[in-house]
Amino acid sequence: RISKDEATNLVYIGDGRFHLESAMIANPELLAYRYDPYSKVLSREHYDTQAMHAVRNKVMAKAASARSVGLILGTLGRQGSCRIMDTLRETILSSGRACTTVLLSEIFPAKLEQFSEIDTWVQVACPRLSIDWGLAFSQPVLTPYEMNVVMGTVAWQEVYPMDFYAEDSLGPWTVNNELYQTEAQRRRRAKRAARAAGAAVTVV
């Protein structure tokens, strides 16, 4: 996420919108532009974050009554995280819900519909799958962050957190969260924080 004090515009260089959309979701207050180096066209880009929030809140409201949760660990590439899966599973079970773990290389509606006993799904795989294609599924398919909102372990954020790989993420649904960091990672993080604090003092 970019602080509004640091920038007012966001410029993405490349074709397509996938990565740009992630930046736009995390920085809704910035004006976004895309420069396509192939067509040599600079365009103003838009993303309806309010509509996305409305859709995700509706899906989470439906998931709140679920008593049986399917927990998907993605096996494609490095998308899945066993640490996130284990933490989620413990939280789900402690909430009194049943939890079934499923390993999948690809997640699509026909495959999940085979599990008729599952009320809602949470996927530890592609972070954008739930946001971009969630409405294609008959049952809610949540992100780990959204499942934590449903269970009340974190409040809904007005700016949707796209902090999947950040070391200072909001909670333990991201791979580099403090809970999972090694001692070396913690030392590096402390050094960066110290440098940033020193720079801030110098500026003041």
Solvent accessible surface area in square Angstrom, and as a share of the most:
residue,aa,sasa,rsa
1,R,167,0.61
2,I,54,0.27
3,S,50,0.32
4,K,146,0.62
5,D,131,0.68
6,E,132,0.59
7,A,31,0.24
8,T,95,0.55
9,N,72,0.37
10,L,25,0.13
11,V,87,0.50
12,Y,50,0.19
13,I,123,0.63
14,G,13,0.13
15,D,84,0.44
16,G,43,0.42
17,R,70,0.26
18,F,94,0.39
19,H,122,0.54
20,L,1,0.00
21,E,31,0.14
22,S,26,0.16
23,A,32,0.25
24,M,13,0.06
25,I,1,0.01
26,A,10,0.07
27,N,6,0.03
28,P,60,0.38
29,E,75,0.34
30,L,15,0.08
31,L,81,0.40
32,A,3,0.02
33,Y,57,0.22
34,R,50,0.18
35,Y,71,0.27
36,D,21,0.11
37,P,53,0.33
38,Y,171,0.65
39,S,66,0.42
40,K,148,0.63
41,V,82,0.47
42,L,110,0.55
43,S,34,0.22
44,R,96,0.35
45,E,16,0.07
46,H,124,0.56
47,Y,55,0.21
48,D,93,0.48
49,T,21,0.12
50,Q,152,0.67
51,A,48,0.37
52,M,14,0.06
53,H,30,0.13
54,A,63,0.49
55,V,51,0.29
56,R,2,0.01
57,N,59,0.30
58,K,159,0.67
59,V,19,0.11
60,M,10,0.05
61,A,71,0.55
62,K,114,0.48
63,A,0,0.00
64,A,50,0.39
65,S,88,0.57
66,A,4,0.03
67,R,135,0.49
68,S,20,0.13
69,V,0,0.00
70,G,0,0.00
71,L,0,0.00
72,I,0,0.00
73,L,15,0.07
74,G,7,0.06
75,T,66,0.38
76,L,99,0.49
77,G,72,0.69
78,R,236,0.86
79,Q,68,0.30
80,G,24,0.23
81,S,11,0.07
82,C,80,0.48
83,R,117,0.43
84,I,8,0.04
85,M,26,0.12
86,D,71,0.37
87,T,33,0.19
88,L,4,0.02
89,R,82,0.30
90,E,123,0.55
91,T,33,0.19
92,I,0,0.00
93,L,84,0.42
94,S,93,0.60
95,S,45,0.29
96,G,54,0.52
97,R,26,0.09
98,A,58,0.45
99,C,16,0.10
100,T,55,0.32
101,T,48,0.28
102,V,17,0.10
103,L,110,0.55
104,L,20,0.10
105,S,64,0.41
106,E,105,0.47
107,I,22,0.11
108,F,84,0.35
109,P,39,0.25
110,A,63,0.49
111,K,51,0.21
112,L,8,0.04
113,E,102,0.46
114,Q,139,0.62
115,F,61,0.25
116,S,104,0.67
117,E,106,0.47
118,I,2,0.01
119,D,57,0.29
120,T,0,0.00
121,W,2,0.01
122,V,0,0.00
123,Q,1,0.01
124,V,6,0.04
125,A,11,0.09
126,C,23,0.14
127,P,33,0.21
128,R,5,0.02
129,L,20,0.10
130,S,0,0.00
131,I,20,0.10
132,D,52,0.27
133,W,135,0.47
134,G,8,0.07
135,L,134,0.66
136,A,67,0.52
137,F,22,0.09
138,S,72,0.46
139,Q,64,0.28
140,P,7,0.04
141,V,1,0.01
142,L,0,0.00
143,T,6,0.03
144,P,17,0.11
145,Y,8,0.03
146,E,0,0.00
147,M,0,0.00
148,N,11,0.06
149,V,29,0.16
150,V,26,0.15
151,M,31,0.14
152,G,61,0.59
153,T,81,0.47
154,V,28,0.16
155,A,71,0.55
156,W,55,0.19
157,Q,52,0.23
158,E,138,0.62
159,V,45,0.26
160,Y,3,0.01
161,P,19,0.12
162,M,33,0.15
163,D,27,0.14
164,F,44,0.18
165,Y,143,0.54
166,A,31,0.24
167,E,40,0.18
168,D,105,0.55
169,S,14,0.09
170,L,86,0.43
171,G,6,0.05
172,P,44,0.27
173,W,19,0.07
174,T,2,0.01
175,V,36,0.20
176,N,39,0.20
177,N,16,0.08
178,E,94,0.42
179,L,109,0.54
180,Y,24,0.09
181,Q,7,0.03
182,T,78,0.45
183,E,104,0.47
184,A,39,0.30
185,Q,38,0.17
186,R,93,0.34
187,R,133,0.48
188,R,119,0.43
189,R,70,0.26
190,A,62,0.48
191,K,126,0.53
192,R,102,0.37
193,A,61,0.47
194,A,64,0.50
195,R,158,0.58
196,A,63,0.49
197,A,56,0.44
198,G,36,0.35
199,A,57,0.44
200,A,56,0.43
201,V,112,0.65
202,T,117,0.68
203,V,127,0.73
204,V,160,0.92
